[in-house]
């Protein structure tokens, strides 16, 4: 196994109201990979309970990070 160090870059800060909305996929783009020297792109999405999400796919030039948040049920 080989290990390589990540390239240095400045922190990426995006306010929620400044995120670009991508209507064709229903995502808010928080940061494109180009903002982090190709290290990561960040999207904000909402999936309904039971939704399948993305089909299996591969990224050749950046990584993906997922953070699961609890589902809030409003009554």
C-alpha positions as CSV (number, residue, x, y, z in Angstrom):
1,X,0.0,0.0,0.0
2,X,1.3,3.4,-0.8
3,X,0.5,6.6,1.1
4,X,0.7,10.1,-0.3
5,X,0.3,13.4,1.5
6,X,-2.6,15.7,0.6
7,X,-1.6,18.9,-1.2
8,X,-1.8,22.0,0.8
9,X,-4.7,24.4,0.3
10,X,-6.5,27.2,2.1
11,X,-9.7,26.3,4.1
12,X,-12.9,26.4,2.1
13,X,-15.7,28.3,3.8
14,X,-19.2,28.5,2.1
15,X,-22.2,29.9,3.9
16,X,-25.4,27.9,3.3
17,X,-27.1,30.9,1.5
18,X,-24.1,31.2,-0.9
19,X,-24.3,27.6,-2.0
20,X,-25.0,27.1,-5.7
21,X,-28.2,25.1,-6.4
22,X,-28.0,22.5,-9.1
23,X,-31.6,21.9,-10.1
24,X,-30.8,19.0,-12.6
25,X,-29.7,16.8,-9.6
26,X,-31.4,18.6,-6.7
27,X,-28.2,19.3,-4.8
28,X,-26.7,22.4,-3.3
29,X,-23.0,22.6,-4.3
30,X,-21.1,23.8,-1.2
31,X,-17.6,23.5,-2.7
32,X,-16.4,22.1,-6.0
33,X,-13.3,20.0,-6.1
34,X,-11.4,22.8,-7.7
35,X,-11.8,24.8,-4.4
36,X,-9.7,22.2,-2.5
37,X,-7.1,21.4,-5.2
38,X,-9.2,18.4,-6.2
39,X,-9.3,16.8,-2.7
40,X,-13.0,16.9,-2.1
41,X,-16.3,18.3,-3.4
42,X,-19.1,18.9,-0.9
43,X,-22.8,18.8,-1.7
44,X,-25.9,19.2,0.5
45,X,-28.8,16.9,-0.4
46,X,-32.0,15.7,1.2
47,X,-33.1,12.2,0.6
48,X,-36.6,11.1,1.5
49,X,-36.9,8.1,3.8
50,X,-36.3,5.0,1.8
51,X,-34.7,6.8,-1.1
52,X,-32.0,4.9,-3.0
53,X,-29.6,7.8,-3.4
54,X,-26.9,7.7,-6.0
55,X,-26.3,4.7,-8.2
56,X,-22.8,3.1,-7.8
57,X,-20.3,5.4,-9.5
58,X,-16.6,6.4,-9.3
59,X,-14.8,9.7,-9.1
60,X,-11.3,9.8,-10.7
61,X,-10.2,13.2,-9.6
62,X,-11.7,13.8,-6.1
63,X,-13.2,12.1,-3.1
64,X,-16.6,12.1,-1.6
65,X,-17.6,12.6,2.0
66,X,-21.0,11.7,3.4
67,X,-22.3,12.8,6.8
68,X,-25.5,11.2,7.9
69,X,-27.9,13.3,9.8
70,X,-30.8,12.0,11.8
71,X,-34.2,12.2,10.1
72,X,-36.4,14.7,11.7
73,X,-40.1,14.0,11.6
74,X,-42.4,16.9,12.0
75,X,-45.9,16.4,13.3
